[in-house]
Amino acid sequence: MKEMPKISAAEWEVMKLLWKQNSLTSEKIINSLTIKMNWSAQTVKTFITRLSKKEAIGFKKVGRIYNYYPLISEDECVRAENQSFLEKVYDGAVSMLFTKFLEEESLSEKEIQELEQILKNKKQGK
């Protein structure tokens, strides 16, 4: 398996659109992000070009229209980002991450029950 490309926070915005729609023309991507993020059309084009070079997105050209689609799944990217964050901040120690999170966040009774169930399933090897 090839290495997951590093995707910047701004590039994530393009990816989120493509994951949601699965395929969009460059015009639709540009229009959506110039409104949502207040970016210029050229800025959005730059992010599209970068993602294409990183092989995170592909395109199909029909006449003068470019139709872009994701080459990597959202799950793959989230997994890679989680692993990168875990390594960078917690030296890979999952327990430290959860301990810190649980100490600092307030959780509802329902959230606590869900976490307990996840841990129970992990312990049982599910």
N, C-alpha and C positions, 0 to 999 in steps of 0.2 A: 504494500500500500504506500502511495506517495505521501510525502509530508504535507500536513495541513497548512495552507497559506496563512500568514499573519494578516489579519484584517483590522484596520483601524476603526475607531468608534464611528467616524463619519461614513466609512465604507459599509459598516453594519446597517446603516439606514437604507442604502441601496439594496443590500442583501435581504433585509426584512420585507421590502416591497416585493422582491422577486420570489421569496419563499411564500408569501401570502398569495400572489397571483400566478406563480409558476412560470409566467412568460409575459413580458411587456416590451413594447416598443421603446426606443430611446426617448421619443417624444413624451410618452406617458411617464416615464421615470423622471425626466427633467421637469415636466409640469408639476408633478406631485411634490418633488423635493424642493423646487423653488418656492412653492407655497408653504409647505410644512416647515422647512428648515430656513427659509429666507436666504437660500444660496443662489448664486448666479447660475445661468445655464452652463457656462464654461466650467464652473466648479463641479457641477454634477457630471459633465462629460469627462472631466479629469478622473473622478472616482470610478466611473464606468470603465474607462481605459485601464486604470490600475488593476481593477478586479479582473478584467479580461486577461491582462498580462500575467496575473497571479494564477490564472486558470481556476478562479473561483466562479466565474460566469462564462457562458458561451454565447454565441449569437448565430443567427441565421439571417442572411441578407436576402431580401426579396425586392428587387428593383433598387430603389433608394432608401428603403425602410430596413432598419436593423431591429430585429426582435431578439431580446436578451432573455436568458434563462439560467437558473443556478446549476452549477456543475457539482456543487457540494451541498449536502443537506444541512438543515438548521441543527439537527441533532449532532452531527459530526462537529460543527463549529462550536456549539455550546460545550460539548465534551472537551474539545481542545482548549477552549478558553478557560473552562473550570480547572483543567489540569495545569495550565500555565499559571493561573492565579494561585492555585494551591502550592505549586513549586516555588513561585516567587515570594509569596507572603508567609507561608507556613512550612517551608522546606519539605513539602509533600505530606505533612502530618494531618490527616483528615480529622483525627480526634481533636487536635488543637483548634482547627477551624470551627468545628461544631461547638466545642466548649466555649470559645469566645463568643460565638453567635448567640448561644443559649443564655450566657451570662448577661448579655447586653440587650437582648430583644425581649419584649413582652409578648407572650403567646396566649391565644385563647385556649379554653379547655379542649375544643375540637382539634386545634392544631397540635396540642400536646398528645392527644389520643392518636392522631395520625402518625406522629413521629414514633410513639411507642409501638404502633403496629408495624411500621417500617423496620424498626430495630428488632422486633420479635421475629419478623419474616427473615431478616438477615441472619439472625442467630440460628434459625431453623434451616438455613441454606436455601431459602426460596429466592 
